[in-house]
């Protein structure tokens, strides 16, 4: 299948140079690169945030009703 790609001039020059040096075609080099990128993406699992819940009754009674800024101030109290 034919397609058109817009590739920066320096990258294209380097790719052509590599293709010539390795006695292959630019097409083969591009296909090899695409295959490698696609294979890498298949191998890497998508990021999943692990479950990080704790048993309990919510916030400590001393901080219930405080804003997050106030809770953060309390957590850093006395640390400079």
Buried (B, 14 or more C-beta within 10 A) or exposed (E): EEEEEEEEEEEEEEBEEEBEEEEEEBEEBBEEEEEEEEEEEEEEEEEEEEEEEEEEEEEEEEBEEEEEEEBEEEEEEEEE
